[in-house]
């Protein structure tokens, strides 16, 4: 097994550093939350969980062969599996706990959360026309058609803008052309999403990195940054930071005793089907277990869920080259994968399904 570097926490193999003070609830173990001002993170061994540790090596072989850099499984908030592979993106340094990596479109879930916070604070409402914030002429549409597009349409990928353009990332008005009325088509169009960040900045009067830090990062101990790459604003962080965000989502917007997003109605809308065109899409979150799905790059519906092998209640942030932050409520679990492309697809769903097939062997499923 040729792994340039990987860290599997001692607890996974030896069962060390257990946190026996985590209280039990009627539903099972309460969630553990790592401290926001420390790198310490409680762990739990796979043996203690009753998992099949013999299958971990096979999973790691698969992950490494598919260009993975970081992989984490949280169980009840504690780290059960953590592994790092290969070198950093900028040189020959070994990838590890503190290495930064891009979230790609998995970062859309962070934006969806920030929009919900801004709405909760009365800075915007998702049924407001986008033009109320970006001004008239943010697209090349006639005013009456442009004013049909709301923040909700941006969140649900239903703006109706033409996807037969040369650059789906381009946010210039000349790139945003009419195809159909807002709400009448679903297509994974990146540019309208990217403009949500400007909506939030204008609505709150706050720089996007600053707003992210004030409302989410400082509350849960994340240390990431949004970095502009051409038209796109891409979030970068460590894998543990991504796991922190997944843990926040698992607990429906609350970090331990700190409420980050208290609007439970918005959270439920965000993590459930948001429209009837693509049942597998919420507000910038992907949803498994639905009877049909639409995927990036295709304008038609598939009569399958996102993943046959992943848990049916999984909701996830998914990004280019296989960046995943995944929440599985029924298992009280978060799964994170960061890395380079395992294949040539826009979002590698076949790799994702095979990954879950191997994870299930560890669970004995």
C-alpha positions in Angstrom: 0.0 0.0 0.0 2.0 2.9 -1.3 0.8 5.9 0.7 3.2 8.8 0.8 1.6 9.9 4.0 -1.5 9.0 6.0 -2.6 9.6 9.5 -5.0 7.2 11.0 -5.6 8.3 14.6 -4.2 6.0 17.2 -7.7 5.6 18.6 -8.9 3.9 15.4 -6.4 1.1 15.9 -5.8 1.1 19.7 -8.9 2.7 21.1 -7.0 5.4 22.9 -8.2 8.9 23.9 -11.8 8.0 24.4 -14.2 10.7 25.7 -16.4 8.7 28.1 -18.0 11.9 29.4 -20.3 12.4 26.4 -23.8 12.0 27.8 -26.4 9.6 26.4 -29.8 10.7 25.2 -32.9 8.6 24.5 -31.8 8.7 20.8 -28.3 7.5 21.6 -25.0 9.3 22.3 -25.2 13.1 22.3 -23.0 14.9 19.8 -19.5 15.8 20.9 -18.2 19.2 19.7 -14.4 19.9 19.6 -13.3 23.1 21.3 -13.4 26.2 19.0 -10.0 27.5 20.3 -8.0 24.3 20.2 -6.8 21.6 17.8 -7.9 18.9 20.3 -10.6 16.5 19.0 -11.9 13.5 20.8 -11.7 10.2 19.0 -13.4 6.8 19.1 -12.1 3.5 18.0 -13.6 1.5 15.2 -13.4 -1.5 17.6 -15.5 0.3 20.2 -18.1 1.1 17.5 -18.2 -2.5 16.4 -17.0 -1.8 12.9 -15.0 -4.1 10.8 -11.5 -2.6 11.0 -10.1 -5.1 8.5 -11.9 -3.3 5.7 -10.2 0.0 6.4 -7.0 -0.8 4.5 -9.1 -1.7 1.4 -10.9 1.6 1.7 -7.5 3.5 2.0 -6.1 1.7 -1.0 -9.2 2.8 -3.0 -9.0 6.4 -1.8 -5.3 6.7 -2.5 -5.6 5.1 -6.0 -8.3 7.8 -6.7 -6.1 10.8 -5.8 -7.6 11.4 -2.4 -5.7 13.8 -0.1 -7.9 13.8 3.1 -10.6 11.5 4.4 -12.5 11.8 7.8 -15.4 10.0 9.4 -17.0 11.5 12.5 -19.2 9.4 14.6 -21.3 11.3 17.2 -18.9 14.2 16.6 -15.8 12.2 17.4 -13.1 11.3 14.9 -13.4 7.6 14.1 -11.3 7.5 10.9 -8.9 10.1 9.7 -6.4 9.6 6.9 -4.1 11.8 4.6 -2.4 10.8 1.4 0.1 12.3 -1.0 1.5 15.8 -1.2 0.1 19.3 -1.0 -1.2 21.1 -4.1 1.6 23.7 -4.1 4.7 21.5 -3.8 6.2 18.4 -2.3 5.2 18.9 1.3 3.3 16.0 2.7 -0.4 16.6 3.0 -1.6 16.5 6.6 -4.0 17.8 9.3 -3.2 21.5 8.7 -3.0 21.4 4.9 -5.4 23.7 3.0 -7.5 22.4 0.1 -10.3 23.8 -2.0 -14.0 22.9 -1.4 -15.0 23.7 -5.0 -18.8 23.6 -5.2 -19.1 21.9 -1.8 -18.6 25.5 -0.6 -22.0 26.3 -2.0 -23.4 24.8 1.2 -21.6 27.4 3.3 -23.1 30.1 1.1 -26.6 28.6 1.6 -26.1 28.7 5.3 -24.9 32.4 5.2 -28.0 33.3 3.1 -30.2 31.7 5.8 -28.4 33.7 8.5 -28.8 36.9 6.6 -32.5 36.2 6.1 -32.8 35.4 9.8 -31.3 38.8 10.7 -33.7 40.6 8.4 -31.0 41.7 5.8 -32.8 39.9 2.9 -35.6 37.5 2.1 -35.1 34.7 -0.4 -38.3 35.6 -2.2 -36.9 39.0 -3.1 -35.9 39.6 -6.7 -32.1 39.4 -7.1 -32.3 42.8 -9.0 -33.2 44.5 -5.7 -29.6 43.8 -4.6 -27.6 43.7 -7.8 -29.6 46.4 -9.6 -31.3 46.3 -12.9 -29.2 44.9 -15.8 -27.3 42.2 -13.8 -28.4 39.9 -16.7 -29.0 40.6 -20.4 -32.7 39.8 -19.9 -35.6 42.3 -20.3 -36.5 43.9 -17.0 -39.8 41.9 -16.6 -38.0 38.6 -17.1 -35.0 39.6 -14.9 -37.3 40.6 -12.1 -38.8 37.1 -12.0 -35.4 35.7 -10.7 -35.3 35.6 -6.9 -32.7 34.6 -4.4 -34.6 31.4 -4.0 -34.1 30.6 -7.7 -30.4 31.2 -7.2 -30.3 28.8 -4.2 -32.2 26.1 -6.1 -30.5 26.3 -9.6 -33.8 27.4 -11.2 -33.0 30.9 -12.6 -34.1 29.9 -16.1 -30.9 31.4 -17.5 -29.5 29.8 -20.7 -26.9 27.1 -20.1 -25.9 26.9 -23.7 -23.3 29.6 -23.2 -19.5 29.3 -23.7 -18.7 29.8 -20.0 -21.1 28.7 -17.2 -18.9 30.5 -14.7 -19.1 33.9 -16.3 -21.1 36.4 -14.2 -21.1 39.2 -16.7 -24.5 40.3 -17.9 -23.6 39.3 -21.5 -23.1 35.7 -20.3 -26.5 35.6 -18.5 -29.1 35.1 -21.3 -32.8 34.2 -21.2 -33.8 30.6 -21.9 -37.1 30.3 -19.9 -38.9 31.9 -17.0 -37.4 31.5 -13.6 -38.6 28.4 -11.9 -39.3 26.5 -15.1 -36.0 24.6 -15.5 -33.3 23.1 -13.3 -29.8 23.3 -14.5 -26.5 23.4 -12.6 -25.5 26.9 -13.6 -22.6 28.2 -11.6 -22.7 31.9 -12.4 -26.1 32.7 -10.7 -24.8 30.9 -7.6 -21.6 32.9 -7.5 -23.6 36.1 -7.6 -25.3 35.1 -4.4 -22.1 36.1 -2.6 -22.5 39.7 -3.9 -26.2 39.6 -2.8 -25.1 38.8 0.7 -22.3 41.4 0.7 -24.7 44.1 -0.5 -27.5 43.0 1.9 -25.3 42.9 4.9 -22.8 45.7 4.0 -20.0 43.3 4.9 -17.1 41.7 3.0 -17.9 38.1 2.3 -14.8 36.7 4.1 -15.6 38.9 7.1 -19.2 37.8 7.2 -18.3 34.2 6.9 -15.9 34.6 9.9 -18.3 36.6 12.0 -21.3 34.3 11.5 -19.8 30.8 11.1 -16.1 30.4 11.4 -15.6 32.1 14.7 -18.5 30.3 16.2 -17.4 26.7 15.3 -13.6 27.1 15.2 -13.1 27.1 11.4 -10.2 28.8 9.8 -10.8 29.0 6.1 -10.9 31.7 3.4 -12.7 32.6 0.2 -10.3 33.1 -2.7 -11.2 34.5 -6.1 -10.3 32.3 -9.0 -11.4 33.9 -12.3 -15.1 34.4 -11.9 -15.4 31.9 -9.0 -15.0 32.6 -5.3 -13.6 29.3 -3.9 -13.5 28.4 -0.2 -10.3 26.8 1.1 -9.7 25.1 4.5 -8.3 22.0 6.2 -10.3 18.8 6.1 -11.0 19.2 9.8 -12.5 22.6 9.2 -14.8 21.0 6.6 -15.7 18.3 9.2 -16.6 21.1 11.7 -19.0 22.5 9.2 -20.5 19.1 8.6 -21.0 18.7 12.3 -22.8 22.0 12.5 -25.1 20.8 9.7 -25.6 17.5 11.5 -26.9 19.4 14.5 -29.1 21.6 12.3 -27.3 24.9 12.7 -26.3 24.7 16.4 -22.7 24.2 17.6 -22.9 22.8 21.1 -24.6 25.6 23.0 -24.1 28.2 20.3 -26.9 28.8 17.8 -25.4 29.7 14.4 -28.6 29.4 12.3 -31.8 29.3 14.4 -34.3 29.4 11.5 -35.4 25.8 11.6 -37.8 26.3 8.7 -35.1 27.6 6.5 -32.8 24.7 7.5 -35.4 22.1 6.6 -36.0 23.8 3.3 -32.3 24.0 2.6 -31.7 20.3 3.3 -34.8 18.9 1.6 -36.2 19.0 -2.0 -36.5 22.7 -2.9 -38.6 22.4 -6.1 -40.2 19.6 -8.2 -37.7 19.7 -11.1 -34.8 18.0 -9.4 -35.9 16.1 -6.3 -32.3 15.5 -5.3 -31.5 19.2 -4.7 -32.2 21.5 -1.8 -30.8 25.0 -1.4 -27.3 24.2 -2.8 -27.2 20.9 -0.9 -27.5 17.5 -2.7 -29.9 15.0 -1.4 -29.7 11.2 -1.6 -32.6 8.7 -1.5 -34.9 10.4 -3.9 -36.7 8.6 -6.7 -35.0 10.7 -9.4 -32.1 13.1 -9.8 -30.5 15.6 -12.2 -26.7 16.0 -12.2 -24.3 18.7 -13.3 -23.9 19.0 -17.1 -27.1 17.2 -18.0 -30.4 18.8 -18.7 -32.6 15.7 -18.2 -33.8 13.6 -15.3 -32.3 10.2 -14.2 -34.7 7.8 -12.6 -32.2 6.9 -9.9 -31.0 8.5 -6.6 -27.6 10.2 -6.5 -26.0 7.1 -5.0 -27.3 3.6 -4.6 -24.9 2.7 -1.9 -24.8 5.8 0.2 -27.4 6.1 3.0 -30.8 7.3 1.8 -30.9 10.2 4.3 -27.5 11.6 3.3 -27.4 15.3 2.3 -24.1 16.6 1.0 -22.0 19.4 -0.4 -20.4 18.1 -3.5 -17.7 19.7 -5.6 -15.5 19.4 -8.6 -12.8 16.7 -8.4 -14.6 14.9 -5.5 -14.8 17.4 -2.6 -17.5 16.1 -0.3 -18.9 17.1 3.1 -21.6 14.6 3.8 -24.2 14.4 6.7 -26.0 11.2 7.6 -28.5 12.0 10.3 -29.7 8.5 11.0 -26.1 7.4 11.7 -25.1 10.6 13.6 -22.2 10.8 11.1 -20.2 13.2 9.0 -17.9 12.1 6.1 -15.4 14.3 4.4 -13.3 13.6 1.3 -10.9 16.1 -0.3 -8.6 15.4 -3.2 -7.8 15.6 -6.9 -10.0 14.2 -9.6 -10.7 10.5 -9.5 -12.0 10.6 -13.0 -13.0 13.1 -15.7 -16.6 13.9 -14.7 -17.7 17.3 -13.4 -18.8 15.8 -10.1 -17.5 12.2 -9.8 -20.6 10.4 -8.7 -19.5 6.9 -9.8 -16.4 7.3 -7.5 -18.7 8.5 -4.8 -20.9 5.5 -5.0 -18.0 3.1 -5.0 -16.5 4.9 -2.0 -19.7 4.3 -0.1 -19.8 0.7 -1.2 -16.4 0.3 0.6 -17.4 2.4 3.6 -20.4 0.1 4.1 -18.1 -2.9 4.4 -16.5 -1.2 7.4 -20.0 -0.9 9.0 -20.7 -4.5 8.2 -23.5 -3.5 5.8 
